[in-house]
Amino acid sequence: MSQQSSMHFYLNWAKERIDEMDAALASFEVKAGQAKAESKVKTDQLLSELTTRRDAFKAMLKTQAEAGEAAWTDAKADLEKQWAGFEAQVKTYFEGAGKQFEQQQATFKDVAAAQAKAWREAADKFRDAAGKVASARTVDVDAALMQMKSDAAEAEVRLQKLKQAGSESWSVLSAALAESRKAFDQANQAAWDALKGASPKS
């Protein structure tokens, strides 16, 4: 179960980032469709570059999904660099685009929704795996699942408040997403650690 729990952590981590990338790209695609000629070129270029980054991330993920846990620890650093590059490019766009609060808010809402979905999906996967664990570990596993759900609810409330505020800069919105992402990673790791060493039900 130990190898499986570590792989679930990495796969959840990577899927959450891909979901955010997809949400940001979808938001920019809507913007590109509405843009005037001069800003359409910039938005189309951004879309192309972000799509390339997302596709490279997915390709690396696919390669690592077929490798073992040891390969993941090495690859995670590279995946984090690619993720950081994607985030930095989005941030640079918003900082250079002037006061595009409407687009910032739309992108933030889409990315926040992707995060919330990732939390729910990770909790569902964990619950399914927990169902296969021997009853001796059930208390630890149940506690980890409850904590993950509680953390998810707290993160969703914080992000909802920012969605409603509407006038925050991208730096503030991005920091909130990063905080939620960090909480997701910690809850995800804690949940799967609770399964390490557990025996499957017979």
N, C-alpha and C positions, 0 to 999 in steps of 0.2 A: 504494500500500500504506500510505502514511503516514496518510491520512484513515481508512482501514479500521482500522489498528492503534489509533488514538486512540479511535475509536468502540467497539472491543472493550474497551478499558480501562474506559470509562465504563459500558458495558453490564454488564461483569463486576462492577464496583464496585456498581452499583445492584442487580443481581440478588442479590449476596451479602447486602445489607442487607434486601431483601425476604424472602429465605430465612430470615434471622434473625427478622424480624418474624413471619413465618408460624409458625416454631417456637415463639416465645414465646406467640403467641396460642393455638396448639394446646395448650401446656402449661397455660395459664390456663383453657382450655375444660374440660380434665379436672378441674382444681381446682373450677371452678364446678359441675360435675356432682356433686362429692362434698361441697360446702360445706353447712354448716348455714344455716338461714334468715337469721340476722343477717349472716353473712359472705358469703352468696350475693349479697346486694344489692350489696355493695362489689365483689365479683369480677365480677358481671355489668356493673356500671357501668364498671369498668376495661376489661373486654373490649370494651364498646361504644366507649369512647374510643380504645383502641389500634387497634381495627378501622378507625375513622374516620381515624386518623393513617396507618395502612398504606395504606388506599384512596386517600388524598390523595397519598401518595408514589407509588403506582402510576400514578395519573392524570397526575401531572407527568412521570413517566418516559415514559409513552406519548407524551405531547406532544413531549418532547425527542427520543425515538427517531426521530421523523419529521422533526426539524429537523437542521441540520448541526452540524459540530464546534464552530463558534463559539458557537452557542446552548448547547452543553453546558457550556462553561467558565463561562458566566453562571449556568446553571441548577444546576450542581453545588453552588454555595454555598447555594441555596435547599433543595435536596435534603438537604444536610448538616444544615441547621437542622431540617428535619422529622425526620430520623433522630435528631438529638440530643434533640428533644422526646419522641420515642418512648422512647428510652433513659432519659431523665430520669423519665418517668412510671413506668416499670418499677422504677427505683431507688427512687423515692418510695414506691411500693406496698410494696416489701420492707422499707424502713426503717420504715414505719408499721405494718406487719403484725406486728411483734414477731418472735418466734423461730419462723419457719416454715421451718426448715432443709430439711424434706422437699420443700416446694414450690420453694424456692431451688435445691436440687440438681436437681430434675426439670427446671426451666426452664433451668438452666445446661447440663445434659446435652443437652437438645434443641437449644439454641442452638449449643453446641459442635459437635454433629453436623451442624448446618446449615452451620457454617463449614467443617468438614472436607469436606463435599460440595461446597461452592463452590470450594474449592481444587482438588479433583479435576476438576471440570467446567471450570474456567478452564484448567488444564493440558491437558485434552483439546482444548479449542478452540484453544489455542495450538499444540499439536502438529499439528492439522489444517491450520491456516494456515501453519505452518512447512513442511509438506509441499509447499506451492506456491511456496516461495522458491528462487531460483537457488542453485546449489551454492557460489558465492562467499561467501554469507552463512551457509552451513550450520553452520560452526563456532561463530559467534556465537549463532545461534539454538539450536543443541544445548546450548550452555553455559547459555543463559538458561532453557531448559526443565529442565535438570538442577538448576539453582539453585532454580527454582520448586518442583520436586518435593522437594528437600532441605528447603527452608523449610517446606513443607507438613507434611512428616514431623516436623520439630522442633516445630512449633506443635501438632500433634496429640498428641505425647508430653507436652508441657507441660499441655495441657488434660486429658488422661487422668489425669495425676497429681492435678490438682485435683478431678476427678470422684471419684477414690477417697478423697481426704482427707475430704470430707463435712462438715466443720465450719467452713468458711470463711464470712465474711460476704458479703453480696451485693456490697459495695464491692470486696472482694478478687477475687471471681469476675468481676465486671464489668470490673475493670482487666485481668485476664488475657484476657478476650474482646477488649477494646480493643487490647491489645498484639498479639494474633493478627490482628485485623482490620487493624491498621497494617502488619504484616508482609505480609499478603495484598495490600494496596494497593501496597506497594513492589515486591513480586515481580511482581505483575500489570503494573505500569507498566514495570518493567525488561524483562520478557518482550516486551511489545508494542513497546517502543522498539527492541529488537533487530531487529524486522521493518521498522522505518521505513526507507524508501529501498531496500529489497530489491526485486529484480526478480522477477516471477513466472517460474516455469519455463515454457519453451516446448515 
